[in-house]
């Protein structure tokens, strides 16, 4: 499933409620209504509805006089929506009465977002067989083809959608996703810019554009787009998750924890947010809480790499080094191509205060393998390799790799800490720390 769903422009939604029905704190704009920025985010009980006019799903946060206020701003009449959980059955019944391209496209969209990819593809093919110039069906079939890794077919469908409807923001957004998967970053940025320009009221477009920055050393450009996404849709769990990643990269674990926790609250099934929260609790030295969240995640997915890794790190934080090493060994067996268990093992073998558990040969080998797996671009792996050489007494090599780490984190909040460790190695002192920083 494509991680960031793309929703349609709110300008297509039914007219705003009549005068007198608009709650306080809402202002009218052309063709729609929207909340002022300072509104309070709703709780996780907000419901998802399908707007019948065009089949898209939206979350609502309030009902007033027969109108529903959407989380991302805009009102729709209550009789123009069905609950998201009932939408598949609704459109199936509509197809019995009217097998139109619109209804096949709507049902195909819902099937796709329910991870029923092949069934979705069949419905979208039917929609296009009935209406060969129906841009939304080309757009959604492009999204399905991306999911099936049929990238040439996806590009053809999305290009066709935009030929028919040049202002279809959703098609730009999906085509940006496709360019990102193929590592064509400039094209991805251009398409996300077009999505935002054609539909500036949809949070997903801003978040997709923000995500591009996380492939760079400097993530600061991402924050403005993430903030816009949260403002447009305070129920958007993924936006809080990425803002948590932003604060993590900015070396602010407390703010990161707050955002990861909000993402968990809004999307309890979002295991990445739970792993993020556990990681920040670990960095804050709250090892018991980190372990509790990891155990919750592993109860749902016993192979979750993030939870397995943080759990092992937290055990080491509690001083249970032997147990942590066993946990890392298990993680390596489950995920043989992952760098995290290698880094954790190298860290303990290089810096553990229990001398009998230190093993410089193992530490150097594990850290080198982690660096190779990450093509020497992952700062934590390079930093641990430097620590391993320092423990072995080879301080010249420790200094070489610590300087490589400094080059990787130059201009980030991690640079100062990396330089402090460099001075330690220049004094011919090994590292002794309980918490593995990344």
For each residue, the residues with C-beta under 8 A, 3 or more apart:
1: 113 115 147
2: 5 143 146 147 174 177
3: 238
4: 173 177 204 207 208 211 238
5: 2 113 204
6: 143 169 170 173 174 195 202 204 205 208
7: 56 57 58 72 170 202 204
8: 12 54 56 169 170 199 202
9: 12 169 198 199 201 202
10: 13 32 70 72 73 74 199 201 202
11: 31 32 199 201
12: 8 9 53 54
13: 10 32 51 53 70 74 75 76
14: 51 53 75 76 77 80
15:
16: 22 28 32 33 74 75
17: 21 22 33 64 65 67 75
18: 21
19: 22
20:
21: 17 18 64 65 67
22: 16 17 19 26 28 33 64 75
23: 26 62 64 69
24:
25: 35 36 38 39
26: 22 23 33 34 35 36 69
27: 33 34 35 36
28: 16 22 33
29: 32 33 34
30:
31: 11
32: 10 11 13 16 29 73 74 75 201
33: 16 17 22 26 27 28 29 73 74 75
34: 26 27 29 73 74 201
35: 25 26 27 39 69 73
36: 25 26 27 39
37: 231
38: 25
39: 25 35 36 234
40: 234
41: 234 235 262
42: 45 46 61 62 71 234 235
43: 46 265
44: 235 265 266 267 268
45: 42
46: 42 43 59 60 61 71 235
47: 59 60 83 84
48: 57 58 59 60 83 84 85
49: 57 58 59 60 68 76 81 82 83 84
50: 55 56 57 81 82 83 84 87 90 106 110
51: 13 14 54 55 56 57 58 76 80 81
52: 55 80 81 82 90
53: 12 13 14 80
54: 8 12 51 106 136
55: 50 51 52 91 102 105 106 109 110
56: 7 8 50 51 109
57: 7 48 49 50 51 84 87 110 113
58: 7 48 49 51 70 71 72 76
59: 46 47 48 49 70 71 72 233 235
60: 46 47 48 49 63 68 69 70 71 81
61: 42 46 69 70 71 234 235
62: 23 42 68 69
63: 60 66 67 68 69 78
64: 17 21 22 23 67 69
65: 17 21
66: 63 77 78 79
67: 17 21 63 64 75 76 77 78
68: 49 60 62 63 75 76 77 78 81
69: 23 26 35 60 61 62 63 64 74 75
70: 10 13 58 59 60 61 73 74 75 76
71: 42 46 58 59 60 61 233 234 235 236
72: 7 10 58 59 201 202 203 232 233 236
73: 10 32 33 34 35 70 201 232
74: 10 13 16 32 33 34 69 70 201
75: 13 14 16 17 22 32 33 67 68 69 70
76: 13 14 49 51 58 67 68 70 80 81
77: 14 66 67 68 80 81
78: 63 66 67 68 81
79: 66
80: 14 51 52 53 76 77
81: 49 50 51 52 60 68 76 77 78
82: 49 50 52 86 87 90
83: 47 48 49 50 86 87
84: 47 48 49 50 57 87
85: 48
86: 82 83 89 90
87: 50 57 82 83 84 90 91 106 110
88: 91 92 107 110 111 114
89: 86 92 93
90: 50 52 82 86 87 93 94
91: 55 87 88 94 95 103 106 107 110
92: 88 89 95 96 107
93: 89 90 96 97
94: 90 91 97 98 103 106
95: 91 92 98 99 100 103 104 107
96: 92 93 99
97: 93 94
98: 94 95 103
99: 95 96 103 104 126 130
100: 95 103 104 130 131
101: 104 105 127 128 130 131 134 137
102: 55 105 106 127 134
103: 91 94 95 98 99 100 106 107
104: 95 99 100 101 107 108 123 124 126 127 130 137
105: 55 101 102 108 109 123 124 127 134 136 137 140
106: 50 54 55 87 91 94 102 103 109 110
107: 88 91 92 95 103 104 110 111 123
108: 104 105 111 112 119 120 121 122 123 124 127 137 140 141 144
109: 55 56 105 106 112 113 120 140
110: 50 55 57 87 88 91 106 107 113 114
111: 88 107 108 114 116 117 119 120 123
112: 108 109 115 116 117 120 140 143 144 147
113: 1 5 57 109 110
114: 88 110 111
115: 1 112
116: 111 112 119 120
117: 111 112 120 121 144 147 148
118: 121 122
119: 108 111 116 122 123
120: 108 109 111 112 116 117 123 124 140 144
121: 108 117 118 124 125 141 144 145 148
122: 108 118 119 125 126
123: 104 105 107 108 111 119 120 126 127
124: 104 105 108 120 121 127 128 137 140 141 144
125: 121 122 128 129 141
126: 99 104 122 123 129 130
127: 101 102 104 105 108 123 124 130 131 134 137
128: 101 124 125 131 132 134 137 138 141
129: 125 126 132
130: 99 100 101 104 126 127 134
131: 100 101 127 128 134 137
132: 128 129
133: 164
134: 101 102 105 127 128 130 131 137 138 164
135: 138 139 160 161 162 164 165 168 171
136: 54 105 139 140 161 168 170
137: 101 104 105 108 124 127 128 131 134 140 141
138: 128 134 135 141 142 157 158 160 161 164 171
139: 135 136 142 143 157 158 161 168 170 171 174
140: 105 108 109 112 120 124 136 137 143 144
141: 108 121 124 125 128 137 138 144 145 157
142: 138 139 145 146 153 154 155 156 157 158 161 171 174 175 178
143: 2 6 112 139 140 146 147 154 174 177
144: 108 112 117 120 121 124 140 141 147 148
145: 121 141 142 148 150 151 153 154 157
146: 2 142 143 149 150 151 154 174 177 178 181
147: 1 2 112 117 143 144
148: 117 121 144 145
149: 146
150: 145 146 153 154
151: 145 146 154 155 178 181 182
152: 155 156
153: 142 145 150 156 157
154: 142 143 145 146 150 151 157 158 174 178
155: 142 151 152 158 159 175 178
156: 142 152 153 159 160
157: 138 139 141 142 145 153 154 160 161
158: 138 139 142 154 155 161 162 171 174 175 178
159: 155 156 162 163 175
160: 135 138 156 157 163 164
161: 135 136 138 139 142 157 158 164 165 168 171
162: 135 158 159 165 166 168 171 172 175
163: 159 160 166
164: 133 134 135 138 160 161
165: 135 161 162 168 171
166: 162 163
167: 198
168: 135 136 139 161 162 165 171 172 198
169: 6 8 9 172 173 194 195 196 198 199 202 205
170: 6 7 8 136 139 173 174 195 199
171: 135 138 139 142 158 161 162 165 168 174 175
172: 162 168 169 175 176 191 192 194 195 198
173: 4 6 169 170 176 177 191 192 195 204 205 208
174: 2 6 139 142 143 146 154 158 170 171 177 178
175: 142 155 158 159 162 171 172 178 179 191
176: 172 173 179 180 187 188 189 190 191 192 195 208 209
177: 2 4 143 146 173 174 180 181 188 208
178: 142 146 151 154 155 158 174 175 181 182
179: 175 176 182 184 185 187 188 191
180: 176 177 183 184 185 188 211 212
181: 146 151 177 178
182: 151 178 179
183: 180
184: 179 180 187 188
185: 179 180 188 189 212 215
186: 189 190
187: 176 179 184 190 191
188: 176 177 179 180 184 185 191 192 212
189: 176 185 186 192 193 209 212
190: 176 186 187 193 194
191: 172 173 175 176 179 187 188 194 195
192: 172 173 176 188 189 195 196 205 208 209 212
193: 189 190 196 197 209
194: 169 172 190 191 197 198
195: 6 169 170 172 173 176 191 192 198 199 202 205 208 209
196: 169 192 193 199 200 205 206 209
197: 193 194 200
198: 9 167 168 169 172 194 195
199: 8 9 10 11 169 170 195 196 202 205
200: 196 197 205
201: 9 10 11 32 34 72 73 74 232
202: 6 7 8 9 10 72 169 195 199 205 206 232
203: 72 206 207 228 229 230 232 233 236 239
204: 4 5 6 7 173 207 208 229 236
205: 6 169 173 192 195 196 199 200 202 208 209
206: 196 202 203 209 210 225 226 228 229 232
207: 4 203 204 210 211 225 226 229 236 238 239 242
208: 4 6 173 176 177 192 195 204 205 211 212
209: 176 189 192 193 195 196 205 206 212 225
210: 206 207 213 214 221 222 223 225 226 229 242
211: 4 180 207 208 214 222 242
212: 180 185 188 189 192 208 209 215 216 222
213: 210 216 218 219 220 221 222
214: 210 211 219 222 242 245 249
215: 185 212
216: 212 213 219
217: 408 409 410 411 412
218: 213 221 411 412
219: 213 214 216 222 223 245 246 249 250
220: 213 223
221: 210 213 218 224 225
222: 210 211 212 213 214 219 225 226 242 246
223: 210 219 220 226 227 243 246
224: 221 227 228
225: 206 207 209 210 221 222 228 229
226: 206 207 210 222 223 229 230 239 242 243 246
227: 223 224 230 231 243
228: 203 206 224 225 231 232
229: 203 204 206 207 210 225 226 232 233 236 239
230: 203 226 227 233 234 236 239 240 243
231: 37 227 228 234
232: 72 73 201 202 203 206 228 229 236
233: 59 71 72 203 229 230 236 239
234: 39 40 41 42 61 71 230 231
235: 41 42 44 46 59 61 71 266
236: 71 72 203 204 207 229 230 232 233 239 240 266
237: 240 241 262 263 264 266 267 270 273
238: 3 4 207 241 242 263 267 270
239: 203 207 226 229 230 233 236 242 243
240: 230 236 237 243 244 259 260 262 263 266 273
241: 237 238 244 245 259 260 263 270 272 273 276
242: 207 210 211 214 222 226 238 239 245 246
243: 223 226 227 230 239 240 246 247 259
244: 240 241 247 248 255 256 257 258 259 260 263 273 276 277 280
245: 214 219 241 242 248 249 256 276
246: 219 222 223 226 242 243 249 250 256
247: 243 244 250 252 253 255 256 259
248: 244 245 251 252 253 256 276 279 280
249: 214 219 245 246 412
250: 219 246 247 255 412 413
251: 248 412 413 414 417
252: 247 248 255 256 413
253: 247 248 256 257 280 283 284
254: 257 258 280 284
255: 244 247 250 252 258 259
256: 244 245 246 247 248 252 253 259 260 276 280
257: 244 253 254 260 261 277 280 281 284
258: 244 254 255 261 262
259: 240 241 243 244 247 255 256 262 263
260: 240 241 244 256 257 263 264 273 274 276 277 280
261: 257 258 264 265 273 277
262: 41 237 240 258 259 265 266
263: 237 238 240 241 244 259 260 266 267 270 273 276
264: 237 260 261 267 268 270 273 274 277
265: 43 44 261 262 268
266: 44 235 236 237 240 262 263 270
267: 44 237 238 263 264 270 273
268: 44 264 265
269:
270: 237 238 241 263 264 266 267 273 274
271: 274 275 297 300 301 304 306 307
272: 241 275 276 306
273: 237 240 241 244 260 261 263 264 267 270 276 277
274: 260 264 270 271 277 278 293 296 297 307
275: 271 272 278 279 293 294 297 304 306 307 310
276: 241 244 245 248 256 260 263 272 273 279 280 306
277: 244 257 260 261 264 273 274 280 281 293
278: 274 275 281 282 289 290 291 293 294 297 306 307 310 311 314
279: 248 275 276 282 283 290 306 310
280: 244 248 253 254 256 257 260 276 277 283 284
281: 257 277 278 284 286 287 289 290 293 314
282: 278 279 285 286 287 290 310 313 314 317 435
283: 253 279 280 435 437
284: 253 254 257 280 281
285: 282 317 435
286: 281 282 289 290
287: 281 282 290 291 314 315 317 318
288: 291 292 318
289: 278 281 286 292 293
290: 278 279 281 282 286 287 293 294 310 311 314 317
291: 278 287 288 294 295 311 314 315 318
292: 288 289 295 296
293: 274 275 277 278 281 289 290 296 297 307
294: 275 278 290 291 297 298 307 308 310 311 314
295: 291 292 298 299 311
296: 274 292 293 299 300
297: 271 274 275 278 293 294 300 301 304 306 307
298: 294 295 301 302 304 307 308 311
299: 295 296 302
300: 271 296 297 304
301: 271 297 298 304 307
302: 298 299
303: 308 334 335
304: 271 275 297 298 300 301 307 308
305: 308 309 331 334 335 338 340
306: 271 272 275 276 278 279 297 309 310
307: 271 274 275 278 293 294 297 298 301 304 310 311
308: 294 298 303 304 305 311 312 327 330 331 334 335 341
309: 305 306 312 313 328 331 338 340 341 344
310: 275 278 279 282 290 294 306 307 313 314
311: 278 290 291 294 295 298 307 308 314 315 327
312: 308 309 315 316 324 327 328 331 341 344
313: 282 309 310 316 317 324 344 435 436
314: 278 281 282 287 290 291 294 310 311 317 318
315: 287 291 311 312 318 320 321 323 324 327
316: 312 313 319 320 321 324 344 347 348 352 434 436
317: 282 285 287 290 313 314 434 435
318: 287 288 291 314 315
319: 316 434
320: 315 316 323 324
321: 315 316 324 325 348 352 354 357
322: 325 326 357
323: 315 320 326 327
324: 312 313 315 316 320 321 327 328 344 348
325: 321 322 328 329 345 348 357
326: 322 323 329 330
327: 308 311 312 315 323 324 330 331
328: 309 312 324 325 331 332 341 344 345 348
329: 325 326 332 333 341 345
330: 308 326 327 333 334
331: 305 308 309 312 327 328 334 335 338 340 341 344
332: 328 329 335 336 338 341 342 345
333: 329 330 336
334: 303 305 308 330 331
335: 303 305 308 331 332 338 340 341
336: 332 333
337: 373
338: 305 309 331 332 335 341 342 373
339: 342 343 369 370 373 374 378 381
340: 305 309 331 335 343 344
341: 308 309 312 328 329 331 332 335 338 344 345
342: 332 338 339 345 346 366 367 369 370 373 381
343: 339 340 346 347 366 367 370 380 381 384 436
344: 309 312 313 316 324 328 331 340 341 347 348 436
345: 325 328 329 332 341 342 348 349 362 363 366
346: 342 343 349 350 362 363 364 366 367 370 384 385 387 388
347: 316 343 344 350 351 363 384 387 436
348: 316 321 324 325 328 344 345 351 352 357
349: 345 346 352 357 358 359 360 362 363 366 388
350: 346 347 358 360 363 367 384 387 388 390 391 430 431
351: 347 348 358 387 391 430 431 432 433
352: 316 321 348 349 355 357 358
353: 432 434
354: 321 357 358
355: 352 358
356:
357: 321 322 325 348 349 352 354
358: 349 350 351 352 354 355 363 391
359: 349 362 363
360: 349 350 363 364 388 391 392
361: 364 365 392
362: 345 346 349 359 365 366
363: 345 346 347 349 350 358 359 360 366 367 384 387 388 391 392
364: 346 360 361 367 368 385 388 389 392
365: 361 362 368 369
366: 342 343 345 346 349 362 363 369 370 388
367: 342 343 346 350 363 364 370 371 381 384 385 387 388
368: 364 365 371 372 385
369: 339 342 365 366 372 373
370: 339 342 343 346 366 367 373 374 378 381 384 385
371: 367 368 374 376 378 381 382 385
372: 368 369 375 376
373: 337 338 339 342 369 370 381
374: 339 370 371 377 378 381
375: 372
376: 371 372 381 382 404
377: 374 408
378: 339 370 371 374 381 382
379: 382 383 405 408 409 414 418 438
380: 343 383 384 436 437 438
381: 339 342 343 367 370 371 373 374 376 378 384 385
382: 371 376 378 379 385 386 401 404 405 408
383: 379 380 386 387 401 402 405 418 421 437
384: 343 346 347 350 363 367 370 380 381 387 388 436
385: 346 364 367 368 370 371 381 382 388 389 401
386: 382 383 389 390 397 398 399 400 401 402 404 405 421 425
387: 346 347 350 351 363 367 383 384 390 391 398 421 430 431
388: 346 349 350 360 363 364 366 367 384 385 391 392
389: 364 385 386 392 394 395 397 398 401
390: 350 386 387 393 394 395 398 424 425 429 430 431
391: 350 351 358 360 363 387 388 430 431
392: 360 361 363 364 388 389
393: 390
394: 389 390 397 398
395: 389 390 398 399 425 426 428
396: 399 400
397: 386 389 394 400 401
398: 386 387 389 390 394 395 401 402 425
399: 386 395 396 402 403 422 425 426
400: 386 396 397 403 404
401: 382 383 385 386 389 397 398 404 405
402: 383 386 398 399 405 406 418 421 422 425
403: 399 400 406 407 422
404: 376 382 386 400 401 407 408
405: 379 382 383 386 401 402 408 409 418
406: 402 403 409 410 415 418 419 422
407: 403 404 410
408: 217 377 379 382 404 405
409: 217 379 405 406 412 414 415 418
410: 217 406 407 415
411: 217 218 415
412: 217 218 249 250 251 409 415
413: 250 251 252 416
414: 251 379 409 417 418 437
415: 406 409 410 411 412 418 419
416: 413 419 420
417: 251 414 420 421 437
418: 379 383 402 405 406 409 414 415 421 422
419: 406 415 416 422 423
420: 416 417 423 424
421: 383 386 387 402 417 418 424 425 431
422: 399 402 403 406 418 419 425 426
423: 419 420 426 427
424: 390 420 421 427 429 431
425: 386 390 395 398 399 402 421 422 428 429
426: 395 399 422 423
427: 423 424
428: 395 425
429: 390 424 425
430: 350 351 387 390 391
431: 350 351 387 390 391 421 424
432: 351 353
433: 351 436 437
434: 316 317 319 353
435: 282 283 285 313 317
436: 313 316 343 344 347 380 384 433
437: 283 380 383 414 417 433
438: 379 380
